[in-house]
Amino acid sequence: MTGPGGDDDSYGRLGPPAPRTAGDRVRTVVRGLGEVLITGGLVLLLFVVYELYVTDYLTGRKQEELTQELREEWSRPATADPQLRQVELGDAFGVLRIPRLGEDYARVILEGTSETQLSQGPGHYVGTAMPGEQGNVALAGHRVGKGSPFLDLDAMRPGDPVVVETADQWFVYRVLGDPATGDLDADPSGIAGMEIVRPTDTDVISPTPDQAASAAPTGAYLTLTTCHPRFSARQRLIIHARLDGGPLSKADLPDGPPALYEG
């Protein structure tokens, strides 16, 4: 049968199809592979957008809710000594403020470090010290996504304040190291202000950081842990700080301690 151009080609031809050549098979495979790669790329792109932006938005909304709930709880007359209040898994009990990460940086802290808690904000390692106590207040947070509370934790410098707000008090911790030189490894205690460790190196949250978990604390410390490097869970970035003075009354300092306004 003659094709539309007048040549005797296969256009509209009846009968069995022409046999496929090796080139036809290669083109089919390449076309199929290309479609798979494009689809996979789109799925990966959507996943990245979800992890980076959607989860940040959702966690931000949750933090707003937690902040309002915590403020309402703190505004009610205390029925018992706040120091004796039992903190249950999942409870919000304090606010973390880190001026180095932004003038308005404030994240509600929850008890526990499972994904249930970390998807809402920084979590407190169960069994570690509470704010102001001897030992190590250990907090974990996501580096990327889920609010990215510790995204820029590697920007911390010796002497930087890390402030924890509770119902009635402020606690000011300062990153270990030598503020004069900026050397995070030069603290007189021998504890580094910043270190990168394996996920299995749990001694970083011991009562005295990097000592045996069974050893008695040698001071009041605070440790922040997050994934390292960004977009990877291969290692952990650790920040160690030490309590600077005693508790500060919120009745005397309703807008926060001077450390919040340094620099």
C-alpha positions as CSV (number, residue, x, y, z in Angstrom):
1,M,0.0,0.0,0.0
2,T,1.3,3.4,-1.0
3,G,2.0,5.9,1.8
4,P,0.7,9.5,1.8
5,G,4.0,10.7,0.2
6,G,3.5,8.4,-2.7
7,D,6.3,6.0,-1.6
8,D,5.7,2.4,-0.9
9,D,6.4,2.6,2.8
10,S,4.9,1.1,5.9
11,Y,2.4,3.9,6.6
12,G,-1.0,2.2,6.9
13,R,0.3,-1.1,5.7
14,L,-1.7,-4.2,6.5
15,G,-0.1,-7.4,7.5
16,P,2.5,-8.4,10.1
17,P,4.7,-5.6,11.6
18,A,8.2,-5.2,10.4
19,P,10.7,-7.1,12.5
20,R,12.3,-5.0,15.3
21,T,15.9,-4.2,15.0
22,A,18.5,-4.1,17.7
23,G,18.4,-0.3,17.5
24,D,14.7,-0.3,18.2
25,R,15.2,-2.4,21.3
26,V,17.9,-0.1,22.5
27,R,15.7,3.0,22.0
28,T,12.9,1.4,23.9
29,V,15.2,0.5,26.8
30,V,16.6,4.0,26.9
31,R,13.2,5.6,26.7
32,G,11.9,3.5,29.6
33,L,15.0,4.2,31.7
34,G,14.6,7.9,31.0
35,E,11.0,7.8,32.2
36,V,12.0,5.9,35.4
37,L,14.7,8.4,36.1
38,I,12.4,11.4,35.5
39,T,9.7,9.9,37.8
40,G,12.3,9.0,40.4
41,G,13.7,12.5,40.3
42,L,10.3,14.1,40.7
43,V,9.6,11.9,43.7
44,L,13.0,12.8,45.2
45,L,12.4,16.5,44.6
46,L,9.0,16.3,46.3
47,F,10.5,14.4,49.3
48,V,13.2,17.1,49.7
49,V,10.6,19.9,49.5
50,Y,8.5,18.1,52.1
51,E,11.5,17.5,54.5
52,L,13.0,21.0,54.1
53,Y,9.9,23.2,53.9
54,V,6.7,21.4,54.8
55,T,8.0,19.8,58.0
56,D,9.6,23.1,59.0
57,Y,6.2,24.8,58.6
58,L,4.3,22.0,60.5
59,T,6.8,22.1,63.3
60,G,6.7,25.9,63.5
61,R,2.9,25.7,63.9
62,K,3.3,23.0,66.6
63,Q,5.9,25.2,68.4
64,E,3.4,28.1,68.4
65,E,0.8,25.8,70.0
66,L,3.3,24.5,72.6
67,T,4.4,28.0,73.5
68,Q,0.8,29.2,74.1
69,E,0.0,26.1,76.1
70,L,3.2,26.4,78.2
71,R,2.6,30.2,78.8
72,E,-1.0,29.4,80.0
73,E,0.3,26.7,82.3
74,W,2.9,28.9,83.8
75,S,0.4,31.7,84.3
76,R,-1.8,29.5,86.5
77,P,-1.2,29.7,90.3
78,A,1.2,27.0,91.3
79,T,-0.4,24.2,93.3
80,A,3.0,22.7,94.4
81,D,6.6,23.5,94.5
82,P,7.6,23.8,90.8
83,Q,10.9,22.0,91.5
84,L,8.9,18.9,92.5
85,R,6.7,18.8,89.4
86,Q,7.0,15.5,87.7
87,V,7.8,15.8,84.0
88,E,6.3,13.0,82.0
89,L,7.4,11.8,78.6
90,G,6.2,14.2,75.9
91,D,5.6,17.1,78.3
92,A,6.8,20.6,77.4
93,F,8.7,22.0,80.4
94,G,11.0,24.8,79.2
95,V,12.1,27.1,76.5
96,L,15.6,27.0,74.9
97,R,17.1,30.4,73.8
98,I,20.3,30.7,71.9
99,P,21.1,34.3,70.9
100,R,23.9,33.2,68.6
101,L,21.3,31.5,66.4
102,G,19.1,34.6,66.3
103,E,17.7,37.4,68.5
104,D,14.3,35.7,68.5
105,Y,15.5,32.1,68.7
106,A,13.2,30.3,71.1
107,R,12.2,26.6,71.1
108,V,10.0,24.8,73.5
109,I,11.7,21.7,75.0
110,L,9.9,18.5,75.3
111,E,10.7,15.5,77.5
112,G,12.0,12.6,75.4
113,T,14.1,12.2,72.3
114,S,12.0,9.8,70.1
115,E,10.8,11.1,66.7
116,T,7.4,11.8,68.3
117,Q,9.1,14.6,70.4
118,L,11.8,15.7,68.0
119,S,9.3,16.3,65.2
120,Q,7.8,19.0,67.5
121,G,11.0,20.5,68.8
122,P,14.2,19.9,70.9
123,G,13.9,16.9,73.2
124,H,15.4,16.3,76.6
125,Y,17.2,13.0,77.1
126,V,15.3,11.1,79.7
127,G,17.4,10.5,82.8
128,T,19.8,13.4,82.3
129,A,19.8,16.4,84.6
130,M,17.1,19.0,84.6
131,P,17.9,22.7,84.2
132,G,20.0,24.1,87.1
133,E,20.8,20.6,88.5
134,Q,24.3,19.1,88.9
135,G,25.0,16.8,86.0
136,N,24.3,17.2,82.3
137,V,21.1,18.7,80.8
138,A,21.2,16.9,77.5
139,L,19.1,18.0,74.6
140,A,18.7,16.6,71.0
141,G,17.3,18.4,68.0
142,H,17.0,18.0,64.2
143,R,19.7,19.6,62.1
144,V,17.6,19.8,58.9
145,G,13.8,19.6,58.7
146,K,11.2,19.3,61.5
147,G,11.9,23.0,62.3
148,S,15.7,22.6,61.9
149,P,16.2,23.8,65.5
150,F,20.0,23.0,65.4
151,L,20.7,23.9,61.8
152,D,23.5,26.4,62.6
153,L,24.8,24.8,65.8
154,D,28.3,24.7,64.3
155,A,28.3,28.5,64.5
156,M,28.6,28.4,68.3
157,R,31.6,30.0,69.9
158,P,33.3,29.8,73.4
159,G,31.4,31.8,76.0
160,D,28.2,32.0,73.9
161,P,25.1,31.9,76.3
162,V,22.6,29.1,76.1
163,V,19.6,30.1,78.2
164,V,16.9,27.8,79.5
165,E,13.6,29.3,80.7
166,T,11.4,27.4,83.1
167,A,8.2,28.3,84.9
168,D,9.9,30.6,87.4
169,Q,13.5,30.8,86.6
170,W,16.2,31.5,84.0
171,F,19.4,29.4,83.7
172,V,22.4,30.7,81.8
173,Y,24.9,28.2,80.4
174,R,28.0,29.2,78.5
175,V,29.7,27.2,75.7
176,L,33.0,25.8,76.9
177,G,36.4,26.9,75.5
178,D,38.5,30.0,75.6
179,P,36.5,33.1,74.7
180,A,39.6,35.2,74.4
181,T,41.1,33.0,71.6
182,G,37.9,31.4,70.3
183,D,39.4,28.0,70.8
184,L,36.6,25.5,71.6
185,D,39.2,22.9,72.7
186,A,40.9,25.1,75.3
187,D,38.6,24.9,78.3
188,P,40.3,24.5,81.6
189,S,38.0,21.6,82.4
190,G,39.4,19.6,79.5
191,I,35.9,19.3,78.0
192,A,35.7,20.5,74.5
193,G,33.0,23.1,73.7
194,M,32.3,21.4,70.3
195,E,33.1,17.9,69.1
196,I,32.0,15.6,66.3
197,V,31.4,12.0,67.4
198,R,29.9,8.7,66.2
199,P,26.2,8.1,67.0
200,T,27.3,5.4,69.4
201,D,29.4,7.7,71.5
202,T,26.9,8.2,74.2
203,D,29.4,9.4,76.9
204,V,28.9,13.0,75.5
205,I,25.7,13.1,77.6
206,S,27.2,11.5,80.8
207,P,26.8,13.6,84.0
208,T,30.2,14.9,83.2
209,P,30.5,15.1,79.4
210,D,32.9,12.4,77.9
211,Q,33.3,10.7,81.3
212,A,31.8,7.4,82.4
213,A,28.0,7.5,82.8
214,S,28.3,6.0,86.3
215,A,30.7,8.7,87.5
216,A,29.5,11.5,89.8
217,P,29.0,14.9,88.1
218,T,31.8,17.4,88.5
219,G,29.5,20.4,87.7
220,A,26.3,21.6,86.1
221,Y,26.6,21.2,82.3
222,L,24.3,21.4,79.2
223,T,24.9,19.4,76.0
224,L,23.2,19.9,72.6
225,T,23.3,17.0,70.1
226,T,22.4,17.0,66.4
227,C,23.2,15.2,63.2
228,H,26.4,16.0,61.2
229,P,27.0,16.9,58.5
230,R,23.9,18.5,57.3
231,F,21.6,16.2,55.4
232,S,23.3,13.2,57.0
233,A,23.0,11.1,60.2
234,R,26.5,9.6,59.8
235,Q,27.9,11.6,62.8
236,R,26.8,13.8,65.7
237,L,27.7,17.4,66.3
238,I,28.0,18.1,70.0
239,I,28.0,21.4,71.9
240,H,29.0,21.5,75.6
241,A,28.2,24.4,78.0
242,R,28.5,25.0,81.7
243,L,26.1,26.7,84.1
244,D,27.1,30.3,84.7
245,G,25.9,31.2,88.2
246,G,22.7,30.2,89.9
247,P,19.1,30.4,88.9
248,L,17.7,33.9,88.1
249,S,14.2,34.7,89.1
250,K,11.7,35.6,86.4
251,A,9.9,37.8,88.9
252,D,13.1,40.0,89.0
253,L,13.9,39.6,85.3
254,P,10.6,39.2,83.4
255,D,12.2,40.0,80.1
256,G,15.1,37.6,80.6
257,P,18.7,37.8,81.9
258,P,21.3,40.2,80.4
259,A,22.9,37.2,78.6
260,L,20.0,37.2,76.1
261,Y,21.0,40.6,74.9
262,E,24.7,40.3,74.6
263,G,26.2,41.5,71.3
